[in-house]
Amino acid sequence: MKLKIDRTYKKEKYTIGSLYVDGVFFCNTLEDTDRGLDESTTALEIADKKIAGQTAIPTGTYKVVLDIYSPKYGKRDYYKHFCGGYLPRLLNVKGFNGILIHRGVHQDHTEGCILVG
């Protein structure tokens, strides 16, 4: 399975995109501000440009796993019943940790994660 996010609206405080699963549109996404980071950006440059909880992850290709329980969301009723507390997590995102794909409706809910809705 291949997930792709096309970031289409890059605003001052948020980024809106479209999530595709194996090339088929699945849903809209909401992320923090795109600060122009990508896979070639050094860790030092990321640290310099990143604002914690307000910066979208670098554009790139990442492995996504479903085998890590979320200590933050796992006990919430919705996630507990829907997925047992296991949310999609991106691995090896330079300068970022614990990047999840989860539901949300406002830019304040992102904190570096990718929101779907």
N, C-alpha and C positions, 0 to 999 in steps of 0.2 A: 504494500500500500504506500502511495506517495502523496504527501500533503504539500500543498504549495499555497503561500499567501502572497497575494498581489496587493501591495500597499498603494492605494489609489488617491487618497486624500491625506496629505501631510500638512497638518495644521500646527499652530504654535504650541498647543497643549496636548495634542493627541494625534493619532494616526488611525485612519479607517482603511480597511482592506477587505478583500474577499478571500475566503478559504476554499480551495479546490481539493477534492479527494480523487486521485487517479484521473485528473483532468476535468472532473465534473464539479460545477459550482455546488458548494455545500451550505455555506452561510457567510454572513458578514463578520468582520473582526474589528476589535478595538484594541489599540496598543498605546503605549506612552509616546512621547515626542520622538520622531525619527531625527537623530542628530548626525546623519550621514555616516554612521559606522558600518563597516562591512568586514568580511573575513580577513582582509589584508590590513586592517587597522591594528596597530600594535597594542599590547596590553597597557602600555604607558599612555598612549593616546586615548584609549578608552577611559582609563582612570581620570584623565584630564577633562574629557568632555562629558562624562557620565554624571548625571544628577540622580542620586539614589531614589528609586520609586517613581522617576519621571522620565526615564530614557528607554526607548525601544531597543531591543537586542540588535546586535549587528546583523545586517542582511547576510544571509549565507545558507548553507545546507547543514542540517543537524539531524542526529538520530533521535527518534522519539520512542520512549518506552512507556509501558503501562504497568510495570511491576514494582513501583515504589509507592507506598502508602503516604498520603499527604497528612502530616501532623496538623496542618492548619485547617484543612477542609474535611478531612476524613471523618470527623465526628459529627459534622453537620448533617441533619436529617436527609436533605436532598442527595448529597453525595454518598452518604452511608447506604441509602436504599438503591440509588441509581447505579453506582459503580463500586460499592464497598469501600469507598474512600481512596481508590486508586485513580488518579487523574493522569492524563498524558503529560509527560515531563520531557523537556528538551535536555539533551546531554552535551557537555563540552562546549558551552557557550562562553567564549572568551570574555572575561570581566563580569560575568553574571553567574548566579547560582540559583537553583530551585525554580527555574522558569517552567511554569505550568500553562496548560491550555484549560481554561475553565469559564464558566458563565459569569456574566456581569453586564451592567448597563450604563456605567458611568466611568469616565476617565480616572476617577479617584479609586476605582476598584482594580486597576491594572497592576500597579506596583511592579512593573517589569514583565508581567505575564501577558499572555495573549487571551483576550476575552472573546468568546463566541456568543452569538445571539441571533 
